[in-house]
């Protein structure tokens, strides 16, 4: 039996009539192809000439052991080698996505346009939530979160009726530098909110006379995520040189603990249009080893690396802890105390200029908070997806609602209200 012919679809007419029809179709399509070609040319003209090199450099930087608060988006508690650590699901994919985001590509979700080069997965989720809640938005604003550290420049994004940007780094750098910010706190008379900070070994030793068991965190003014930092005793300070420019922060040794371990709270605040607002969502980062008040061990006192193999460091949303609300209130009270030092940031903020602060705090054995660091460019993406969803994305969603839409989200509060009464 002869094989059945393959089905090639409906037959197509041929001849002059067919050729005439095809010519008409091509004539109609040609202007559209030309318009598409012009669009590609305009797009190509807007892309930086060194785009490929910048992407390669960004990927290499993300995979190098030098990440941190100012590099791509390594979690606040992760070490530099986290991207390559075994046993971390989807780490490489997330790292590559963040590396590409460092170039700062214009994105659009629903009616909202934005360009960010840090924490993009968290911003994407926050904008999706914002778009779902505000589908009719017609403000035409461009939102940017673009960190210019390392000489990066915000891409040319064309004209927008409104463009929302971070407060410039030439303003925020002094607040991100541990030494210059400590000096500002002292000048403003509000340094008591922070752990006691000294600028020389001699000063630290004089201030701790009679406290032979005192410990000091020796910190680089630019170090982040525990890098360029160690703990020293008084005796070690006298025999081990301290690099110029470093600060010596007196350790808060009598601490409230979680399961016998030290913990640090990362607390978020927004400065916008002259106002400081505290967000209800925060993260407790619990160290791995059991705490000993006289220990100088790095893992006991400093290490926040959740990603390295065998790490016992863990993170949890502050509001999931029984005393989380009281601790949040205690930290907000300290934030209120440093308001005089933050005034220059408030003065440089506006309806279209803002800053998101990440403050780190300890809780002492009396339940009182002590600030230890302020980060002007905190990590906004985490290897822990639960922390992303419960804390960072929720915080960013409310920041966007305030900055772009002028809304007053319930969990984004004026700092005096956040400091007044613990809220469950």
GUBAGU-435811 format. One record per residue (C-alpha): residue in three letters; z, x, y; residue number from 1. Coordinates in steps of 0.1 Angstrom, whole numbers, plus 5000, padded with zeros to 4 digits. Example, Ala and Ser with C-alpha at 12.3 -4.5 7.8 and 13.67 -1.06 7.14 Angstrom:
GUBAGU-435811
KOLZA   rest     pz     px     py    nr
KOLZA    ALA   5078   5123   4955     1
KOLZA    SER   5071   5137   4989     2
end
This chain:
GUBAGU-435811
KOLZA   rest     pz     px     py    nr
KOLZA    UNK   5000   5000   5000     1
KOLZA    UNK   4991   5013   5034     2
KOLZA    UNK   5020   5024   5055     3
KOLZA    UNK   5029   5001   5084     4
KOLZA    UNK   5019   5015   5118     5
KOLZA    UNK   5048   5026   5140     6
KOLZA    UNK   5058   5002   5168     7
KOLZA    UNK   5048   5020   5200     8
KOLZA    UNK   5057   4991   5223     9
KOLZA    UNK   5034   4967   5241    10
KOLZA    UNK   4998   4977   5246    11
KOLZA    UNK   4987   4990   5279    12
KOLZA    UNK   4955   4980   5295    13
KOLZA    UNK   4930   5007   5304    14
KOLZA    UNK   4900   5008   5327    15
KOLZA    UNK   4893   5004   5364    16
KOLZA    UNK   4917   4975   5368    17
KOLZA    UNK   4945   4995   5353    18
KOLZA    UNK   4938   5026   5374    19
KOLZA    UNK   4939   5004   5406    20
KOLZA    UNK   4973   4990   5396    21
KOLZA    UNK   4987   5024   5389    22
KOLZA    UNK   4975   5037   5423    23
KOLZA    UNK   4992   5008   5440    24
KOLZA    UNK   5025   5015   5422    25
KOLZA    UNK   5023   5052   5431    26
KOLZA    UNK   5015   5044   5467    27
KOLZA    UNK   5046   5022   5469    28
KOLZA    UNK   5068   5049   5452    29
KOLZA    UNK   5056   5079   5472    30
KOLZA    UNK   5077   5072   5504    31
KOLZA    UNK   5108   5068   5483    32
KOLZA    UNK   5103   5101   5465    33
KOLZA    UNK   5097   5117   5499    34
KOLZA    UNK   5129   5102   5513    35
KOLZA    UNK   5148   5114   5482    36
KOLZA    UNK   5134   5149   5487    37
KOLZA    UNK   5145   5150   5523    38
KOLZA    UNK   5180   5138   5512    39
KOLZA    UNK   5182   5168   5488    40
KOLZA    UNK   5171   5191   5515    41
KOLZA    UNK   5198   5179   5539    42
KOLZA    UNK   5224   5182   5511    43
KOLZA    UNK   5213   5217   5503    44
KOLZA    UNK   5215   5227   5540    45
KOLZA    UNK   5251   5216   5541    46
KOLZA    UNK   5262   5235   5510    47
KOLZA    UNK   5276   5270   5518    48
KOLZA    UNK   5251   5297   5508    49
KOLZA    UNK   5278   5314   5487    50
KOLZA    UNK   5288   5283   5468    51
KOLZA    UNK   5282   5298   5434    52
KOLZA    UNK   5302   5330   5443    53
KOLZA    UNK   5330   5309   5457    54
KOLZA    UNK   5332   5288   5425    55
KOLZA    UNK   5333   5318   5403    56
KOLZA    UNK   5360   5334   5425    57
KOLZA    UNK   5380   5302   5424    58
KOLZA    UNK   5378   5299   5386    59
KOLZA    UNK   5388   5336   5382    60
KOLZA    UNK   5417   5330   5406    61
KOLZA    UNK   5429   5300   5387    62
KOLZA    UNK   5429   5318   5354    63
KOLZA    UNK   5445   5350   5368    64
KOLZA    UNK   5483   5356   5367    65
KOLZA    UNK   5486   5353   5405    66
KOLZA    UNK   5488   5315   5410    67
KOLZA    UNK   5515   5297   5428    68
KOLZA    UNK   5523   5274   5457    69
KOLZA    UNK   5494   5289   5478    70
KOLZA    UNK   5469   5294   5450    71
KOLZA    UNK   5449   5265   5436    72
KOLZA    UNK   5474   5239   5421    73
KOLZA    UNK   5497   5256   5396    74
KOLZA    UNK   5528   5235   5392    75
KOLZA    UNK   5558   5245   5412    76
KOLZA    UNK   5577   5254   5380    77
KOLZA    UNK   5548   5272   5363    78
KOLZA    UNK   5542   5309   5360    79
KOLZA    UNK   5509   5326   5368    80
KOLZA    UNK   5497   5328   5332    81
KOLZA    UNK   5502   5291   5326    82
KOLZA    UNK   5464   5283   5325    83
KOLZA    UNK   5459   5304   5294    84
KOLZA    UNK   5492   5297   5277    85
KOLZA    UNK   5489   5286   5241    86
KOLZA    UNK   5500   5251   5232    87
KOLZA    UNK   5493   5235   5266    88
KOLZA    UNK   5469   5206   5261    89
KOLZA    UNK   5439   5203   5284    90
KOLZA    UNK   5452   5232   5306    91
KOLZA    UNK   5418   5250   5309    92
KOLZA    UNK   5399   5218   5318    93
KOLZA    UNK   5424   5209   5345    94
KOLZA    UNK   5423   5245   5358    95
KOLZA    UNK   5386   5245   5361    96
KOLZA    UNK   5386   5211   5378    97
KOLZA    UNK   5411   5224   5403    98
KOLZA    UNK   5390   5256   5408    99
KOLZA    UNK   5359   5236   5417   100
KOLZA    UNK   5380   5215   5441   101
KOLZA    UNK   5390   5246   5461   102
KOLZA    UNK   5355   5246   5476   103
KOLZA    UNK   5363   5213   5492   104
KOLZA    UNK   5337   5188   5482   105
KOLZA    UNK   5334   5154   5500   106
KOLZA    UNK   5346   5126   5477   107
KOLZA    UNK   5345   5088   5480   108
KOLZA    UNK   5367   5062   5463   109
KOLZA    UNK   5360   5026   5472   110
KOLZA    UNK   5360   5025   5510   111
KOLZA    UNK   5378   5058   5515   112
KOLZA    UNK   5362   5092   5521   113
KOLZA    UNK   5382   5125   5517   114
KOLZA    UNK   5379   5162   5513   115
KOLZA    UNK   5407   5181   5496   116
KOLZA    UNK   5409   5216   5481   117
KOLZA    UNK   5443   5213   5464   118
KOLZA    UNK   5458   5187   5441   119
KOLZA    UNK   5425   5169   5438   120
KOLZA    UNK   5434   5150   5405   121
KOLZA    UNK   5465   5136   5422   122
KOLZA    UNK   5446   5127   5454   123
KOLZA    UNK   5419   5110   5433   124
KOLZA    UNK   5445   5089   5416   125
KOLZA    UNK   5462   5081   5449   126
KOLZA    UNK   5430   5071   5465   127
KOLZA    UNK   5421   5048   5435   128
KOLZA    UNK   5454   5030   5440   129
KOLZA    UNK   5448   5028   5477   130
KOLZA    UNK   5413   5014   5472   131
KOLZA    UNK   5425   4988   5447   132
KOLZA    UNK   5451   4976   5472   133
KOLZA    UNK   5428   4978   5503   134
KOLZA    UNK   5392   4970   5492   135
KOLZA    UNK   5383   4957   5526   136
KOLZA    UNK   5391   4988   5546   137
KOLZA    UNK   5365   4995   5573   138
KOLZA    UNK   5382   5022   5593   139
KOLZA    UNK   5355   5048   5587   140
KOLZA    UNK   5380   5077   5587   141
KOLZA    UNK   5377   5110   5568   142
KOLZA    UNK   5409   5122   5553   143
KOLZA    UNK   5413   5160   5547   144
KOLZA    UNK   5439   5181   5529   145
KOLZA    UNK   5424   5215   5532   146
KOLZA    UNK   5445   5246   5529   147
KOLZA    UNK   5429   5275   5548   148
KOLZA    UNK   5450   5302   5530   149
KOLZA    UNK   5430   5333   5523   150
KOLZA    UNK   5404   5326   5549   151
KOLZA    UNK   5390   5294   5534   152
KOLZA    UNK   5373   5271   5560   153
KOLZA    UNK   5369   5234   5560   154
KOLZA    UNK   5332   5227   5552   155
KOLZA    UNK   5310   5211   5578   156
KOLZA    UNK   5313   5174   5570   157
KOLZA    UNK   5293   5159   5598   158
KOLZA    UNK   5305   5134   5624   159
KOLZA    UNK   5332   5108   5616   160
KOLZA    UNK   5347   5083   5640   161
KOLZA    UNK   5381   5096   5629   162
KOLZA    UNK   5391   5127   5610   163
KOLZA    UNK   5427   5132   5597   164
KOLZA    UNK   5438   5168   5592   165
KOLZA    UNK   5467   5190   5584   166
KOLZA    UNK   5486   5206   5612   167
KOLZA    UNK   5469   5240   5617   168
KOLZA    UNK   5482   5270   5598   169
KOLZA    UNK   5487   5289   5630   170
KOLZA    UNK   5515   5264   5636   171
KOLZA    UNK   5529   5261   5601   172
KOLZA    UNK   5528   5297   5590   173
KOLZA    UNK   5562   5304   5607   174
KOLZA    UNK   5577   5276   5587   175
KOLZA    UNK   5563   5288   5554   176
KOLZA    UNK   5576   5323   5560   177
KOLZA    UNK   5612   5326   5547   178
KOLZA    UNK   5622   5351   5573   179
KOLZA    UNK   5607   5335   5604   180
KOLZA    UNK   5619   5300   5594   181
KOLZA    UNK   5654   5313   5588   182
KOLZA    UNK   5653   5328   5623   183
KOLZA    UNK   5642   5294   5637   184
KOLZA    UNK   5670   5277   5618   185
KOLZA    UNK   5695   5301   5634   186
KOLZA    UNK   5680   5297   5669   187
KOLZA    UNK   5682   5259   5665   188
KOLZA    UNK   5718   5261   5653   189
KOLZA    UNK   5712   5243   5620   190
KOLZA    UNK   5712   5271   5595   191
KOLZA    UNK   5742   5256   5577   192
KOLZA    UNK   5719   5232   5559   193
KOLZA    UNK   5704   5261   5540   194
KOLZA    UNK   5720   5286   5517   195
KOLZA    UNK   5733   5314   5539   196
KOLZA    UNK   5704   5338   5547   197
KOLZA    UNK   5707   5375   5559   198
KOLZA    UNK   5681   5399   5571   199
KOLZA    UNK   5697   5432   5561   200
KOLZA    UNK   5718   5445   5533   201
KOLZA    UNK   5745   5455   5557   202
KOLZA    UNK   5747   5420   5571   203
KOLZA    UNK   5749   5405   5537   204
KOLZA    UNK   5777   5428   5526   205
KOLZA    UNK   5797   5422   5557   206
KOLZA    UNK   5794   5384   5553   207
KOLZA    UNK   5806   5386   5517   208
KOLZA    UNK   5835   5409   5521   209
KOLZA    UNK   5864   5397   5499   210
KOLZA    UNK   5839   5379   5475   211
KOLZA    UNK   5833   5407   5450   212
KOLZA    UNK   5815   5383   5427   213
KOLZA    UNK   5790   5371   5453   214
KOLZA    UNK   5753   5371   5443   215
KOLZA    UNK   5722   5373   5464   216
KOLZA    UNK   5686   5361   5459   217
KOLZA    UNK   5664   5389   5473   218
KOLZA    UNK   5632   5372   5483   219
KOLZA    UNK   5598   5382   5497   220
KOLZA    UNK   5591   5362   5529   221
KOLZA    UNK   5558   5350   5514   222
KOLZA    UNK   5568   5347   5477   223
KOLZA    UNK   5565   5314   5459   224
KOLZA    UNK   5573   5299   5425   225
KOLZA    UNK   5599   5326   5418   226
KOLZA    UNK   5575   5356   5423   227
KOLZA    UNK   5587   5386   5443   228
KOLZA    UNK   5623   5375   5438   229
KOLZA    UNK   5654   5387   5419   230
KOLZA    UNK   5691   5382   5419   231
KOLZA    UNK   5715   5411   5428   232
KOLZA    UNK   5752   5417   5430   233
KOLZA    UNK   5769   5433   5459   234
KOLZA    UNK   5771   5466   5440   235
KOLZA    UNK   5733   5464   5432   236
KOLZA    UNK   5725   5458   5469   237
KOLZA    UNK   5743   5490   5478   238
KOLZA    UNK   5723   5512   5453   239
KOLZA    UNK   5689   5494   5451   240
KOLZA    UNK   5666   5495   5482   241
KOLZA    UNK   5654   5462   5496   242
KOLZA    UNK   5619   5461   5509   243
KOLZA    UNK   5613   5457   5546   244
KOLZA    UNK   5609   5421   5557   245
KOLZA    UNK   5627   5406   5526   246
KOLZA    UNK   5655   5382   5531   247
KOLZA    UNK   5688   5380   5512   248
KOLZA    UNK   5700   5345   5504   249
KOLZA    UNK   5736   5340   5493   250
KOLZA    UNK   5737   5323   5459   251
KOLZA    UNK   5753   5289   5457   252
KOLZA    UNK   5772   5297   5425   253
KOLZA    UNK   5794   5266   5419   254
KOLZA    UNK   5768   5241   5409   255
KOLZA    UNK   5764   5206   5395   256
KOLZA    UNK   5746   5211   5362   257
KOLZA    UNK   5724   5190   5339   258
KOLZA    UNK   5733   5196   5302   259
KOLZA    UNK   5750   5228   5312   260
KOLZA    UNK   5720   5242   5330   261
KOLZA    UNK   5710   5249   5366   262
KOLZA    UNK   5685   5226   5382   263
KOLZA    UNK   5665   5226   5415   264
KOLZA    UNK   5653   5194   5432   265
KOLZA    UNK   5618   5193   5448   266
KOLZA    UNK   5620   5168   5476   267
KOLZA    UNK   5590   5156   5496   268
KOLZA    UNK   5588   5148   5533   269
KOLZA    UNK   5560   5137   5556   270
KOLZA    UNK   5557   5147   5593   271
KOLZA    UNK   5532   5124   5611   272
KOLZA    UNK   5528   5112   5646   273
KOLZA    UNK   5561   5127   5658   274
KOLZA    UNK   5582   5113   5629   275
KOLZA    UNK   5598   5128   5598   276
KOLZA    UNK   5598   5106   5568   277
KOLZA    UNK   5615   5112   5534   278
KOLZA    UNK   5599   5100   5502   279
KOLZA    UNK   5621   5084   5475   280
KOLZA    UNK   5602   5102   5446   281
KOLZA    UNK   5614   5137   5438   282
KOLZA    UNK   5615   5161   5408   283
KOLZA    UNK   5644   5177   5391   284
KOLZA    UNK   5634   5211   5375   285
KOLZA    UNK   5660   5220   5348   286
KOLZA    UNK   5662   5257   5338   287
KOLZA    UNK   5661   5268   5302   288
KOLZA    UNK   5692   5289   5294   289
KOLZA    UNK   5728   5277   5299   290
KOLZA    UNK   5742   5285   5333   291
KOLZA    UNK   5767   5313   5341   292
KOLZA    UNK   5778   5316   5377   293
KOLZA    UNK   5779   5354   5377   294
KOLZA    UNK   5745   5358   5359   295
KOLZA    UNK   5717   5378   5375   296
KOLZA    UNK   5693   5369   5346   297
KOLZA    UNK   5659   5357   5359   298
KOLZA    UNK   5656   5329   5334   299
KOLZA    UNK   5691   5315   5342   300
KOLZA    UNK   5687   5316   5379   301
KOLZA    UNK   5650   5315   5389   302
KOLZA    UNK   5625   5308   5362   303
KOLZA    UNK   5607   5274   5365   304
KOLZA    UNK   5579   5281   5341   305
KOLZA    UNK   5574   5251   5319   306
KOLZA    UNK   5540   5262   5305   307
KOLZA    UNK   5546   5295   5288   308
KOLZA    UNK   5551   5295   5251   309
KOLZA    UNK   5587   5288   5241   310
KOLZA    UNK   5598   5277   5275   311
KOLZA    UNK   5628   5254   5276   312
KOLZA    UNK   5624   5246   5313   313
KOLZA    UNK   5619   5208   5317   314
KOLZA    UNK   5611   5185   5346   315
KOLZA    UNK   5621   5149   5351   316
KOLZA    UNK   5618   5124   5379   317
KOLZA    UNK   5650   5124   5400   318
KOLZA    UNK   5653   5087   5399   319
KOLZA    UNK   5656   5088   5361   320
KOLZA    UNK   5689   5106   5364   321
KOLZA    UNK   5722   5087   5367   322
KOLZA    UNK   5732   5105   5400   323
KOLZA    UNK   5696   5109   5412   324
KOLZA    UNK   5700   5084   5441   325
KOLZA    UNK   5732   5101   5454   326
KOLZA    UNK   5715   5136   5452   327
KOLZA    UNK   5685   5123   5470   328
KOLZA    UNK   5707   5110   5498   329
KOLZA    UNK   5726   5143   5500   330
KOLZA    UNK   5693   5162   5504   331
KOLZA    UNK   5680   5138   5530   332
KOLZA    UNK   5712   5144   5550   333
KOLZA    UNK   5704   5181   5550   334
KOLZA    UNK   5669   5173   5561   335
KOLZA    UNK   5684   5154   5590   336
KOLZA    UNK   5704   5185   5599   337
KOLZA    UNK   5674   5207   5603   338
KOLZA    UNK   5654   5183   5625   339
KOLZA    UNK   5659   5205   5656   340
KOLZA    UNK   5641   5234   5638   341
KOLZA    UNK   5613   5210   5627   342
KOLZA    UNK   5607   5197   5662   343
KOLZA    UNK   5577   5221   5669   344
KOLZA    UNK   5560   5205   5638   345
KOLZA    UNK   5567   5170   5651   346
KOLZA    UNK   5553   5180   5685   347
KOLZA    UNK   5521   5192   5670   348
KOLZA    UNK   5517   5161   5647   349
KOLZA    UNK   5498   5130   5659   350
KOLZA    UNK   5481   5099   5645   351
KOLZA    UNK   5455   5123   5630   352
KOLZA    UNK   5476   5154   5623   353
KOLZA    UNK   5502   5156   5596   354
KOLZA    UNK   5521   5179   5572   355
KOLZA    UNK   5535   5172   5537   356
KOLZA    UNK   5566   5193   5531   357
KOLZA    UNK   5581   5203   5497   358
KOLZA    UNK   5618   5211   5501   359
KOLZA    UNK   5638   5227   5473   360
KOLZA    UNK   5676   5220   5471   361
KOLZA    UNK   5706   5227   5449   362
KOLZA    UNK   5735   5203   5443   363
KOLZA    UNK   5769   5220   5444   364
KOLZA    UNK   5799   5210   5423   365
KOLZA    UNK   5811   5186   5450   366
KOLZA    UNK   5778   5167   5450   367
KOLZA    UNK   5766   5182   5483   368
KOLZA    UNK   5731   5195   5487   369
KOLZA    UNK   5721   5230   5499   370
KOLZA    UNK   5685   5236   5509   371
KOLZA    UNK   5670   5269   5496   372
KOLZA    UNK   5633   5268   5505   373
KOLZA    UNK   5607   5248   5525   374
KOLZA    UNK   5571   5248   5514   375
KOLZA    UNK   5544   5237   5539   376
KOLZA    UNK   5518   5235   5511   377
KOLZA    UNK   5537   5223   5481   378
KOLZA    UNK   5520   5219   5447   379
KOLZA    UNK   5506   5184   5444   380
KOLZA    UNK   5494   5185   5408   381
KOLZA    UNK   5515   5193   5377   382
KOLZA    UNK   5509   5202   5341   383
KOLZA    UNK   5534   5174   5333   384
KOLZA    UNK   5514   5141   5336   385
KOLZA    UNK   5545   5120   5338   386
KOLZA    UNK   5556   5139   5369   387
KOLZA    UNK   5520   5135   5383   388
KOLZA    UNK   5521   5097   5379   389
KOLZA    UNK   5558   5089   5386   390
KOLZA    UNK   5562   5113   5416   391
KOLZA    UNK   5533   5131   5431   392
KOLZA    UNK   5506   5105   5429   393
KOLZA    UNK   5530   5078   5440   394
KOLZA    UNK   5541   5100   5470   395
KOLZA    UNK   5505   5107   5480   396
KOLZA    UNK   5496   5071   5478   397
KOLZA    UNK   5523   5062   5503   398
KOLZA    UNK   5514   5092   5525   399
KOLZA    UNK   5478   5079   5526   400
KOLZA    UNK   5489   5044   5533   401
KOLZA    UNK   5509   5056   5563   402
KOLZA    UNK   5485   5081   5577   403
KOLZA    UNK   5452   5062   5572   404
KOLZA    UNK   5463   5026   5574   405
KOLZA    UNK   5495   5027   5595   406
KOLZA    UNK   5514   5010   5568   407
KOLZA    UNK   5552   5014   5561   408
KOLZA    UNK   5556   5018   5524   409
KOLZA    UNK   5591   5010   5511   410
KOLZA    UNK   5596   5044   5495   411
KOLZA    UNK   5585   5064   5526   412
KOLZA    UNK   5615   5061   5549   413
KOLZA    UNK   5626   5075   5582   414
KOLZA    UNK   5649   5104   5573   415
KOLZA    UNK   5680   5088   5590   416
KOLZA    UNK   5676   5058   5567   417
KOLZA    UNK   5671   5079   5536   418
KOLZA    UNK   5702   5099   5545   419
KOLZA    UNK   5724   5069   5551   420
KOLZA    UNK   5730   5052   5518   421
KOLZA    UNK   5720   5061   5482   422
KOLZA    UNK   5694   5037   5469   423
KOLZA    UNK   5689   5029   5432   424
end
